[in-house]
Amino acid sequence: VEINVNDISKKLKSTSDADSFKVIIYNSDGGVIIQFENAIDIPDEVELEPGEYYVVAHSENYLPAAFENPYYYGRSENFSLENEEYRTVIVNCELANCAVSIVYSENIKNDFTDYYTTVSIDGYSLTFVKGETRTGYFDLVPLTIEAVLEYSLTDSSTATKILSGIIDNPQAKKHYEVHLNTSLADGKAAIVINLDE
């Protein structure tokens, strides 16, 4: 079994540590035949009875939402083995979650005293606080975005302005760069989501 990890965009976090990926050989019905906790532990030859199989490999860090946590997954095509047949199986692992980063405009940085953005999915969320530079990695379900911007009033109290948006159908191997822009002067607000293929 050979594990390949495909390169991704420079803006996305990559990995070269395929040796630690979990590898599972299944029969064509989905039954587990052999499991290796680390790809490096796979012997040069794995003996299997004649039949039809496929191989799955994945990193061991799946989380629905986490900073700097790319999750990799790959599945081979089904293959058949006859008596005394030798076959090399290649599993191409690719980023299986999506990445999100938040970019605040100069207007927000200048007009607001504090701000943060929460990106949420099905009971999980990450909060991108003021000055956050890490990338969040998320499962492939709709993402809700809510930015809370605080500013000072003339009587020294504070008020908030909220921006919200959604990424309806996030895709694996994609980087969503969310640009937030508003100011106190004109009352306009914008959320622009740039997609890095």
N, C-alpha and C positions, 0 to 999 in steps of 0.2 A: 504494500500500500504506500503510495507516495502522496504527500500532502503539499499542495501549493497554496500560498497566500497571495492573492492578487493585490497589486498596488492600488492605492486610492489617491484622491486629490491631495495636494500638498497641505490643504487646510484641514484635512481630516487626519486623525491619529491612526498610524499604521502599526503593524507588529511584525516581528521577524521570529517570534517565538512559537512556531508551529510544533516544536518538539513537545510542548506541554499540552497540546490539544487532546481531548478525549476522542477515541476512535471506537466505533461500534460497527460490527459486521452483522447485518440482518439477512434473514432469508426473504424471499420475494413476498411472503405473507406478512412481513413486519415483525417476525419473531427474532429476538436477540440470539445470535449464535456465539459470538465472542466479543468481549469488551476489553479495551486497553485504556487505563486511566491516563497514560501519557503516550503520545505517538512515538516517542523515542524508545519505548519498551517493545514495540512491534518487532518480532524476529524477521530475518530476511525472507523467510517463507512461512506462510500460515497454511496449514493443511485443512482443506474443507472437503466434505463429501460432494459427489456430483449433485448439481442443483443450480438454482438461480438465486443470486444474492445482490445486495447493494451495500455500500459503505457510507457511513456518516461520520464527519469529524467536526468538532466545534471547540471553541475556547470555553474555559470553565468559569466565565465571569458574567453570566447572564443576569441582568437586573433591568426592571422596567424603565428606570430613570436613574442616571448617575453621572457625575462629572467625570470626564476623561476615562470613559469606560466603553471602548468599542468592543462589540461582540461579533465573533466570526463563526460562520456556519457554512458547511458544504456537504453535498450529497453526490455520490457517484451515480452514473447510470446503472441500471440493472445489467448484470452480466451472468452468463451461464458457464458452468464448469463441467467438463466431462472427466472420465477416469484418466488419471495421470496427466492432466492438462495443467500447464503453468500459465499464469496470466498476471500482468502488472495492472493494478487498478489505481487510477489517479483521481484524487478528490480535490477539487478547486474550492477553497474556502474564501468567502468574501464577507465584507462588512454586512451584517444582517440587521443592524439598527440604523437610525438616522442621527445626524448631529445637528445641534442648534446652538448658535451663538447670538448674543445680544449686543447691538451697537447703539449707543446713545448719541444723539446729535449734540452739536455745540450749544444749541438753544437750551436743551435740557440741562447740560452741564453748567451753563451760565445762569439760568433763571431759577433753578430749583435747588433747595438746600439739601435734600436727600431724595433718593429714588431707588427702586428695585423692581425687578420683573420676575413674576412667577410663571413657569411653564408647567402645565399639569396634564396628566393622563390618568384615567381610571384609578383615582385614589393615590397616585404618586405625583410628586412635584419636585422641581428644583427651583431655588430662588437665586437669581442673578443680582447680587447686590451692587451698589455703586462701586466701580473699580474692578468688578469681576472680569477676568480674562479667560477663564477656563471654558471649554466647550462641553455642553451637556449632550449625553447620548440617550435616546429614547426608543421605546418599543414602537412598532408601526401601527399605532392607533391615533385617532384625532387628537391634536395638541391644542390646548387652550392657553392663550397668552394674556396675562394681565399685568400692566405696568402701573405702579403707584408712585406718583410724583408729589413730593411735599414742597411747599413754598411758604414764605413768611408774609403775613399780612401787616398793614401799617400799625396795627395795635399790638404788635409783637406776638400774636397768636399764629398758629399754622393752619394751613388748609391743604387739601389734597386734590389732585387731578388724576383721573384714571383713564388709561388707554387699554383697549382690549381687542383681541383678534383670535384667529383660529387657523391652524393648518389642518385642513380636512382630511387629506389622504397622504400622509408622509410616506416616503419611499425609502427602501434600503439603499445604502451607499450614497445618500444625498446629504448635503450640508445646507441647512436653512439658516441664512444670516438675517436676523430680524433687526431692521433699522427703525428706531423710534425717534419721532420728531414732533415737537410742539413748543410753543412759547407762551408766555403770559401776555404778551403784547397783542397778538392778533387772534387768539382763541382757536386757531386752526390746529389740527393734530393729524398725524399720519403714522401708520405702521406700514412699512414696505418690507416684503420678504423676498430676498434674493436667493436664488437656488444655484448652488455650485454642483454641477454634474460630476 
